[in-house]
Amino acid sequence: MNKTFVKSELNNSEIFNNLKGCFAWALWNDPDIKSILFDTCKSDINNAIAGYSRVLDLISSKNNTSNFYGIQYLGAFEKIRIFKEEKPYVKVYEASKLRLEYLQQL
């Protein structure tokens, strides 16, 4: 996926089994994520939920994958940001779980 995002359904897309792609899908559709990386997509809560849900299907809670797309610097993930040797980290699993729980309450 890139900034020339074409609207389609996640489960019919080429990224459906790609962790990083599904996370990008979620971020680009999340109405609370503001970044120059995601400025060409209209917010769509249902697409964001689908993306975060798929990420959680693809990754274990024990997985330490972190900092995709600069999430360690985004305010939406401040509560789960940790520091190691003064560098910020946000785990993709934790970020997806946090945002999914929030968006499902709306």
N, C-alpha and C positions, 0 to 999 in steps of 0.2 A: 504494500500500500504506500501511497505517497500523497502529496498535497493535492493531486488532481483526483480526489476521492469521487468515486461514482457510487451512487446509492444503489444498494442491492441488499439481499438478505445474507446474513452471516453464514447460515447453514448451507447456503448454495454457493459460497465463495471459495476461492482457491486457498484462503487463509484459515479455513475452518479448523485444521489440525496443526496450525502454526501458533505457538505460544505468543511470540512477539507480535505477530499480526493481529491476533485476537485482542491483545492488550491495547494495541494501537486503535483498533475498532472501538473499543470501549472508551478510551480517552477522547477520541475525536467526536464521539457522540454524547459524552458526559456534559451536561449543561453547566456544571460548576468548574470545569477545567478550562482555565484561560492560559493560552500559550501561543506564541507565534507559530509553533509547530502544528497547531490544530485549528487555525483560523479559517479554513475553507469549508468546514463541515457544519451544517445546521445541527443544533442540539436535538437529540432524539433519545429520550429516556429509555424507551423500549430497546433500541439498538445498544445503548450503553449497558443495560442489564444483560442483554444477550451476550455481549462481549465479555463482561466480567464473569458471568456464569460459566462461559466456555473456558476462560482462563483457569477457573477453579477446577474444572473437569480435567484440564491438561497438566496441572501442577500440584504437587504435594505440599502440605503445610511445612514440611521439613526442608523444602527446597529453598536455597538461599539466593536464588536469582534476584538481582536488585538493579535499581536505577535505570530501567528502560526509559528512554525518551525524557530524561532529566526530571523524573518524578521526585527525586530527592530535594528539589528546589521549589516544588509547588506547594502552596499553602494548604490545599485540600488534604495533603498527607503529613502535615506537621505533627499530628498526634502520634504517628507511628514511626517518625524519623528517628534513627539512631545514629550515633557518631562512633566511628572507629578511627583512632589516631587523627582526630579532628576533621575527618571527612564524613559527610552525611550519606546515609544509606536508607533506602526504603525498599523493602522486599516486595516483589511483584505479587506474591500470594497475599500478603497482608493488605496491600493497597487495593487489590481486587475485592477482597472480603469486606473491607471497610466501606468502599463505595457501593458495592452491591447491597449491603445491609441498609445503607442510607437511602439509596434510590428506590428500594422496594417499599420503603415507608411513605413515599410521596403519593 
